[in-house]
Amino acid sequence: FIEQHHDHIHEVALVGGEPLLLPENERLLDVVPTDAIITLITNMNVDFEKNKIFKKLAQRNKVGWSMSFDNIEDRFEYVRHGSDWNVLKHNLAIVKDLMANQGHWGGIHAVYNIYSATRICELSQFAEDTKTTVLWQNLFQPNYLDPFLHGPEVAKLAAQEIEKFYNSGIATDVERQFFDHALEKYHSIKQERAGITQQFKQHIQQNETQYHPDQAGNFEKLWPELAHLCT
């Protein structure tokens, strides 16, 4: 159907799972007109140099990249099980080259959640250092990863991180609009939503049993400010 009506296609969005690992997308890029806009959300942890879908995207001029990650370095690898921070950095450099020389565009597509709420300065500084924009969005589910539901202690820590981010001088107007709203919510929090922290504790225990069996207690080491959520 797409092949028969390809003249009417002006924009295509490639979304999850990971669009660079979906074989049908390679065929799709053969059919979609070369002047159509292609946007994709990717976790940036695919071998770009061997990936056939990436190679076809790299031959196009109208490609928008939403790079989906919310933490850096060890915290990135903890949250994104099986991912490699060095692979992401290597791929980011490749995408940045396409942005500079081939008309591609995009930036980091970060979800504001319990893992990132006390570490926004780290991600933002990485973005600043690599001259990459960050677009934040709120988490929709699951509830136990929502920092606004964990009570006043987490709210205080998250609010302090936002103020620290503002004081760094690198917050954009768009980011300030997002985090001003977050601050308003934090300042109104009086109690934890029933059962949320217990659900998060169970989530961490399951994660570390399934994905980090040799690193028990790794969450507490990587996020010491939130260690009380698991005790």
QUIFEN-V227283 format. One record per helix or strand of 2 or more residues. SS is the DSSP state (A for helix, B for strand). FROM is the first residue (numbers start at 1). LEN is the number of residues. If there is no record, write none. Layout:
# QUIFEN-V227283
ss:SS from:FROM len:LEN
ss:SS from:FROM len:LEN
This chain:
# QUIFEN-V227283
ss:A from:6 len:3
ss:B from:11 len:4
ss:A from:19 len:3
ss:A from:24 len:8
ss:B from:37 len:6
ss:A from:52 len:7
ss:B from:63 len:5
ss:A from:73 len:7
ss:A from:85 len:17
ss:B from:105 len:8
ss:A from:120 len:10
ss:B from:134 len:5
ss:A from:143 len:3
ss:A from:147 len:3
ss:A from:152 len:17
ss:A from:173 len:15
ss:A from:196 len:15
ss:A from:218 len:5
ss:A from:224 len:7
